[in-house]
Amino acid sequence: MNARLLASFVFLVVPSFANAQDDFRTAFAYYKTCLDRPPMLAKTRGREALARTADPRAAKILAKRYRSLEAPFDRNRSIMVTLLNRHFKPSESVITFQKLMKASRGRKHAWLWFRGLQLQADQFGGEPVLAAFDKARDPFLKYAALQALFDGEYQGMEAVGALLEEPPTAKLEHFLLMGAVMEGLRTFKRRLGTKEYDRTLEAAIKQFDGEEAPRRSKIMMARYLGKIFNSKSRSIRGASWLRQMKAGRNKEFANDGYGTSFFNIRASGDRIAFVIDLSDSMLTPLPDKVRKRGGVTGVPDKKKKNDPFASEYKIPWHKVKNRFDLARENIKASLYSLKKGKSFAVIGFGEKASLLPGCSGMIPATKKNIKRVIRALNTIKPGPSRTDRPYGTLWGSTNLHGGLQRAFGVRRKGVVATFENTDEKALLQGADTIFVLSDGDPTWSDYDLVAPNYGEDTIGDPESRTPMETGTELHYCGPFRDWERLLDDAERMNLFRKAEIHCIGIGKGVQRKELKRLADLGLGQTKFFDL
């Protein structure tokens, strides 16, 4: 059995030197060494070491490499774009991005365009970004430009209002347009009450009644309007939101956009993905105060209104012994409560991530489908315990990124493997609400590989952090165990999707700050259980 990496921090062999010239040379040597190493993690470390020098020569080297990256192309391009955007002076980076964008025009480069046009908006204002919007033929590049516009100074609302007068008739383009518009309106909601802002907001609200607006657009728009007006309403009727504009704050509550709830967090969508941690640590027993609740609980009475474990559904607490049981019983209750016309997918992640058996994709919430997936949930049983797994085993380590990747890639049938951020079927058929449940830090990632021990890592089991003997080979995880890389890629995957992301954390090892950042990417909520 191969030893596993205990820590996935970026290990840099570049020490402090007397001058930047030596720093660059040492980092470049390390970079070249890493490119010859097979694991994706090793190549990523080399590129990060070079980027951290902030040397203009490093930017040229990395930019040149962008066009000839190895597979997985979408993930490696995402990492490269982040490095070029984060580690170099904006005045220099904008030129680098302009050259790359000129040579990279397809939708598979939409993340490059978004970051590059953000830089242009910051450096030169909105005019060149609007010009890019007008010239782009691919809808993903067009609306990447429109979103980039709003990340600069407050501008362009008049131009956006003009776009809403004659919106595109194609469902995909309408959704992309309204996603960009609503993101801009939310970003500058402090302008609510000004003439230009209110005129654009009213034009956006009137899209609810247009024939071009698919239901998916309406659900997404309602979610953003709820944030703009600080309202719990998720109405998909334009008249409701126009009344709210006039009143300043809508007192009525319309819940026609809600599908179900999970741990008392409501899902405002039609297609709901549950991304559930099945790592071995989920077998950790719950405290007696939870395990000994007993019986079947429903809506708590007034004396228990502050009970953190209360559910609006009936949970059979006599079946709840550990963290996984708590998750499983709440998923089952949530699935049973799904309304007619909704769809769902349940994704488990341990060391690997996949749809559960019986869940072939984003499937309709019929009684037959729900019962089949619940049967699959009930068949998940703990494996044998061992020294570093005293409570037994499930699916191994914690591949949170892999779970998110499947959630964004799931379609009506199956999961798209790459470029899920610009896959039309994934966008229009896939999840519009994602629930993430986990009990700790990511400890694994896709794109893992067994390779020689390069002598740069602490060796041990990543889940239990149990040290192991050093061997000649190691099993390297992929690069997305690191929170920053994971969150960057989640932002890329949700740039056009605008999925609502809610995060539930169970256990004292949960990184609340990072899960909150993940939820913020989807305008979602968080809930934590300190068990």
Salt bridges, closest charged atoms under 4 A:
GLU48 OE1 - ARG485 NH2 2.90
ASP55 OD2 - ARG57 NH2 2.81
GLU70 OE1 - ARG47 NH2 3.04
GLU70 OE1 - ARG65 NH2 3.51
ASP74 OD2 - ARG75 NE 3.62
ASP138 OD2 - ARG107 NE 2.86
GLU183 OE2 - ARG186 NH2 3.00
GLU183 OE1 - LYS498 NZ 3.45
GLU202 OE2 - LYS206 NZ 3.53
GLU252 OE1 - ARG243 NH2 3.15
ASP256 OD2 - ARG237 NH1 3.06
ASP270 OD2 - ARG215 NE 2.50
ASP270 OD1 - LYS342 NZ 2.60
ASP280 OD2 - ARG389 NE 2.51
ASP288 OD1 - ARG291 NH2 2.25
ASP288 OD2 - LYS292 NZ 3.82
ASP307 OD2 - ARG293 NH2 2.86
ASP325 OD1 - ARG328 NH2 3.19
GLU329 OE2 - LYS332 NZ 3.23
GLU351 OE2 - ARG4 NH2 3.51
ASP388 OD1 - ARG386 NE 2.55
ASP388 OD2 - ARG389 NH1 3.64
GLU420 OE1 - ARG75 NH2 2.48
GLU420 OE2 - ARG492 NH2 3.14
ASP423 OD1 - ARG411 NH1 3.33
GLU424 OE2 - ARG107 NH1 2.95
ASP439 OD2 - ARG323 NH1 2.87
ASP446 OD2 - ARG406 NH1 2.36
ASP448 OD1 - LYS352 NZ 3.34
ASP448 OD2 - HIS475 NE2 2.74
GLU456 OE2 - ARG37 NH1 2.92
GLU456 OE1 - ARG45 NH1 3.99
ASP457 OD1 - ARG45 NH2 2.61
ASP461 OD2 - ARG389 NH1 2.74
GLU484 OE2 - ARG517 NH1 2.81
ASP488 OD2 - ARG86 NH2 2.82
ASP489 OD2 - ARG75 NH1 2.46
ASP489 OD2 - HIS401 NE2 2.75
ASP489 OD1 - ARG492 NE 2.78
GLU491 OE1 - ARG115 NH2 3.15
GLU500 OE2 - ARG223 NE 3.54
GLU500 OE1 - HIS502 NE2 3.01
ASP520 OD1 - LYS516 NZ 2.93
